[in-house]
Amino acid sequence: MNKTVTFVSLAAALAVAAFLWGLPRAAAVPPEHTAGPVSSGVAALTMTSRLSHPYIPLGTSEVFVTVDVTGVEVPGAQRSPVNLALVIDRSSSMHGYKLQQARQAARHLVGQLGPEDRLALVHYGSDVQSLPSLAATPGNRERMLQYIDGVWDDGGTNIGAGLQTGRALVAGARSPGSVDRLILLSDGQPTEGIVEPADLTRLVKGIRSEGITVSAIGVGTDFNEDLMQGFAEYGAGAYGFLEDAGQLASLFQRDLRQASTSVARDVVLGFSLPERVRLEEVLGYRAQQEGPRVTVRLPDFSSGQTERVVMRLTVTGSTPGAPVDITGVSLAYQDLRADAAGHLTAELMAQVTEHQEEVIARQDKDATVYATRAQSAKNLVLAAEALREGRKEEAKEYVARNQELFQQAGAVASPAAVAADLAEQEAVLRDYEQADNDEAVGAAVKRSKAKSLKSFGKLGSTY
């Protein structure tokens, strides 16, 4: 039976109109309206907001808002002490190479710690065993290494018990000024203890509510990527997917760097929507709306880390030449360097014009590309699910549609601006073509979903 595929599209608002009317060489430019990005922030975080369409037509049209949030650069000498728990899956499926690499990566992590840091080691199968949190002094580091060498595969996958033990060990070793973080590693589905995704997610939310950040790393092709991504999102940490366990050491080191250079936590991005502006969606993030107020929770931020949020709105312009309030943007967070609350704001406005050529000519090139990436990410998630369910041709059609979207965006920005995106979509198509068995399909699905996180804007929190 033929299946009709519903594609996500940027619609005429982003680029199709560019082909219909053509990009003018010289449009009249009213001097009173500033069309560029709005930046703010001098403390732990900076924020840059953009509108895809600073000029809007009469009537109702789509506008995309993009917001980049970046952690300030922190010199290496200002590294914060960390209080970590490393929670390692040692179930039977980790036998051999994967567990060998996990042990080696854990040993490498121990070598990166200083005496001001603390580390607890937890490994779980059907049961849980642990080495309580110790300061990483030379003597204790030797104890940690010996303990790691004694970790062997056995039993099922009791993720919940591993999380609960890691939570208790981190909570019991807190000290003023330290950064509390739990790193979870798994290669499979939960099979013992707490097995329902909703219950495990609730557990991670509870860990986060105690001020402990949770990062989740999946290895291989058998783990539940949606569950692990949810752990990282609700835990305000990072998500990583590795086909090859040999890359674990670099991921552990990256997560340690993020923890030790943390600059902000409890980060909440807010939008206020005036009349005649309606929220359609926040792409790739869980958003809450109460009346005209929309909030999006972001992960903890480390030095130099950037996260991007893309929001799709419907806006109505009624008076030519008149400014239109699109949204007020606010960013609230806890500044870890100053030990104080931080707050940033920005106002985004557009101008109504009767001239369609001006709408097209004034599109923000960067915002157009960012919005296209976020829209393509939605298609990529749909493609991954279609591939998983055996509908390979449908999956390939979603990716082909993404190629069209990027070509349209390239007509607005430039071909060079989307060249890497087009190459990535071509690589996804090849990946799907070669996925001819269950393991290859599982790997392709996880690669696509990891790519989609980056395209949605989760740049620093996706490894």
N, C-alpha and C positions, 0 to 999 in steps of 0.2 A: 504494500500500500504506500502510495506516495505521501510524503509528509510535508506540509507547508512550513517553512522556516520563517520565524519572525525575527528580523534583525534589528539590533540597536543601531540607530543612525543619528548623526549629528544634525540632520535635516538642513533646510536651506539656511538656517541661522548662522552656520559656520562657514560653509564654502560653496554649496551648490549654486547660490546666487552669483558667486564670482564667475561661474561659467555662463550663466544666463545673461548677465549684464556686462561682464568684462571689467577688469580693473582699470579705472581711469588713470591717466598719467598725471593729471593735476586737478585735484578737487579743491573747491573753495573751502578754506579752513577758518571757521570762526575763532577768533583769538581768545574768547572768554572762557572756553571749556578746555580743561586739562584732561587729556586722554590717557596719560601714562599710568604705570603702577603706583600704588601708594605704599610707602614703607614707613615703619615705625619700630622703635625699640633701641635701647642702649644698654640694657642690663643683661640678664641671663639669656634672653631670647630676642630675636628680631622677627618681624613679620612683614611680608610683602604681599599686597592684595592687588588683583587685576580683574578687569572686566573683559570678556571676549568682545563685547560690543559697546564701546563708550558712546557711540551714536546709535540710536534706535529709531525704527520707523514709526509712523502713526499706526495705531492699533496694537494688537497683541503679538509679541514675538518672544523667542527664547534668548536668554542671556546666561552665560556661564560665568561664575565667580571662581577664581582660583586664589588660594592663600598658601604661601610658602612660610613655614616656621622653621627657624634655624637656631641651633645652640651656638653661643659665642665660643670663639676659640679660647682654649685654656692651655697655658704653657705646661709642659710635662712635669715641671717641678711642683705644680699645684695639684697633683694627683690626690684623690680622696682615698682614705682607707676603705676596704671592702669587707663585707661580712657575707660570705658565699656559702651556699650548699650546692654541691654537684650531685645530682640524682640520676644514676645510671641504670638503665635496663640491662639485666643480666639473665633474662629469660632464655630458654633453650634456643630460640631463633637467633640469638646473638652469638651462637657458637662459632668458634674459629676466627676468621679475619676481622669481623665487625667488633667483637669484644676485644681482640688483640689491639686494634686501633683505638678503641675507647680507652683502654688502659694506658696506651702510649700518650694519647691526648691529655688524659688526666695528669699523667706525670709531667707533661710539658706545662700544664696550667700551674701545678705546684711550683715549678721553677720560676714562674713569673711573679710570684707573690713575695711581698716584703714582710718584715716582722710586725708591721702595723696592721697587716691584713689577717683575716680569719677564714678558715675553710672547714666545712663539715663534708664528709663523704658518705653518700647513701647509695646502696645498690639493692635492687629489688627484682625478684622473680615471683614465686608464689608467696614468699615471705620477704621481709625487709631486714637488712643488716646495715649498721652504720658505724662510723668513727665520729664521735662528737666533735663539735667545733673546737679548733685549736688555733692559737696565734701561730703564724707562719715563721717561727724562729727556725734557725738551722736544725736544731734537734727535732722539732716537731715536723719539719718538712721531711726528714728521714722517716719518721713514723708514718707519715701520710704515704710515702712512696712504698713502704713495706706493705701497708694495708691495700693499696691499689694492686700490687702484685698478687695478692691473695684473692682477688675477685674472679670467680669462675661461673660459667653459665649453668643455670639450673631452674626448672620450674616454669610457671606461667607468667602472665604479665599483669602484675598488681600495681598499676600506675597510681591509683588513689592512695595506697599505703605508702608508696614512695614519696608522694607529694606531702602527705601528712607528717611524715618523719622529717623531711627537709624543712617544712614550715616550723616545726617545734625546735629544731636545732638552730635555725637562723634567729628565731624569736628569743631564744635563751642566751644568745651571744651578742646582743646589741650593745652598742656603746655610742656616746654622743659623737656626731660627725661622721659616722660610718654609713656606707651605702649598703642596704640589705637586698640581696638578690638570690634567687633560686634558678638554677639552670637544669632543665629536665631533658633527658635523652631517652628516646624510645625508637624501636624499629617495628612495633606491632600494634595490634588492637588490644584494648583492655580485656582480659579474659577472666580475671579473678578480682574479688573485693568489689569495689565500686566500678560498675561496667557501663552504666547509662551515661551517655555524653552530657545530658543536662545536669546530672548529679556531679560529675567531674568538673564541669564548668562552674557550678555553684561553689565547689571547693576552691577553685582557683580565685574566684571573686572574693571569697573569704580571706584567702591568703593576701590578696592585694589590699583588702580593707585594713589589714594590720600593718600596711606600709612596706610590704615585701614585694619586690618586682619579680615577675616570672617570665623567663625566656624558655622557648620550646624548640628542640631540634629533632627532626625526624630523619631516620636513616633507612635507606632501602626503599622498597616499593609496597610494603605491606601495611604501613601505619596509616591511621586516619588523618589525612592532612587537614580536613576541615576542623577536626577536634583540636589538633595541635595549633593551628592558626588561631583558633578561638582562645586557647590558653594564653598565647602571646598577646592577643588583643585585650582580653579582660585582665591579664596580668601586667599590662603596660610595659611589656618587654619586647623581645624580638623573636622572630620565627625564622628557622633555617631548615632547608631541605638538602640532604646529601645523598646522592646515589652511592658514592664511594666513601666509606668510613675513613679512608686515608686522609680526608680533608678535615677531620674533626678537630685536630689541634689548632688549625687556623681559626675555626669558628669559636672554639673556647677562648682563644686569645682575643678575638674581636669582642666577644661578650664581656670579657674582663675589662677591656679598654673602655667599653661603653659604661660599665659600672663605675670604674675608677675616675672617669672624667665627667660624671653626671653633673649637670648644671641646673636642671629643673625637673620637677615632678608634679603630679596632680594637675596636668595641663588640660584646660578646657577651652575650646574654641567656640565662640558664640556669634550668632547672626541675628540681627533684628530686622524684620521685614515690614516695610510700610504698606499702606493700602495700595492696591493695584500691583502688588508684587506677590507671587505665589511660589512656594517651594514645590518643585517637582521631585527632586531627589538629591541626596548627597552620595556621590558615587564611591562605593567600596568601603564606606564607614557606616557604623551604626550611629544614627542620629536620633535625637529626641526633639519633638516640637510641642511646645505649649503656647497656644495662641500665636502671636507674631514672633516668638522667640525660639530659635533652633540652637541646640548645643551638640557638640561633637567632642568626645573624650579622645585625647591623643596620648601616645606613650611617653614615658620618661625621656628626657633629652640629654644627650651627652655633647661634649665639645664638637662643634662642626656638624652635628647631625641635622639633616633636613627632612621634614615631612611635608607633604602637599595634600591639600584638600580641595576637591572640585565639587561645586554645587551647581545644579541646573535650576534655573528660575524661569517663570513666565512673567513678563512685564508688559504693562499697557501704557503706551504713550498717547496723549490726547491733544497736546498743544504744541505746534511747531515752534522750535526755538527755545522751548522751556526746558529747564533742568528737571530731572527726575531722580529722586532718591531711590537707589537700588537696595542697599543694605548697609547697616552699621556693623562693623566687624570688631569683636573684642577677644582678647586672649588673657585668660587668668591662669596663674601658675604659682607654684612655690619656688622661689629663687633659692637654690641650695647654697650658692656662694655667699649671699647676703643674709641667709636665714630669715627671709621676709617674703611677704606676698608680692607678686609682680602683676602688672596689668598693662596691656597695650590696647589701643583702639585705632580704628580707621573708618572713614566714611567713603563709600563708593557712590558716585553719581554718573548718570548718563544724560545725554541731551537728545531731545526729539528733533528729527529732521524729516522734511517731506521728500528728500532726495535719496533714493535707494543707492545711487552710486556713492554717496557719502558714507552710508552705513557700511558698504563693502570696503571702501578705501580706508576707513578708520578702524577696521577690526584690529584688535591687539594680536600680533603674530604669536607671541609666546603663549598667551592664554588660549588661543585657538589650538595650538599643538598640544598643550597640556590637557585641554578638554577632549581632544580627539583620542589621546592615550587612555584617558579614563573610560571613554565610551568603548574603545577597543577592548579594554579589560573586561567589560561586561560580556562582550561577544566571546572572548577567550574562555571565560568561565563556562559559558553555555557550550562552547566547542568541547571543552574537556569533559563535561558531563555526557555529551552526545557520544564521544569516543568511548568513554567508560561503559556506556550502555550498548555498544556495538554498532552505532550509527556513524560510521566513519565518514561517509560522503557528506552527511549533514554537518559534521564537525569541520570538514574542509571548506564547506560553503561559508561558515561563520568567519573563518580565517580569510577567505577570499574577499568577503565584505569588508573586513578590516583593511585590506590592501586598498580598496576603493576609498575608504575614509581617509587614509593617510595621503593618498594622491590628491584628494580634495583639499586637505589641510595644506599640502605642499603648494597648491595654487595660491593660497592666501599668504603663507609664510615664505617658503622657498623650498625647492626640491631638496636642498642640502639639509634643511631643518628636520626632514622626516626620513632621510636616507637610511639611518640606522634602524628606525622603526619598520620600514618596509623590508629591510634585510632580516629583521627578527621574525616578521610574519612569514617570510619565505622559509626560514629555518623551521618554524613550527609546522608548516605544510610538509616539509621533508620528514620531520619527526613523525607526523601522523601516518605518512605513507609507509614508513618502515616499521610501524607498530603492528607486528603480525602475530604476537602471542600475548598471553595475559601479563607476563612480567613487563614486556615492552610497552603495553598499553598503560599499565599502572605507572611506569616511569614517565611516560609522555603526559599523562594526566597531572601528575605532581609538578612536572616542569612547567606546564601551562599555567597552573594555579599560582605557582611561585612568581612567574612572569607577570601575571595579572596583578598581584599585590604591588609590585614595583610600578606598573602602569597606572594603578589607581592613585599612586602618590606615596605609598609607604616605602620611602626610599631608604631611610636609615634603619628602619625596624624590620627589614627583610634581608636575610643573609643569602 
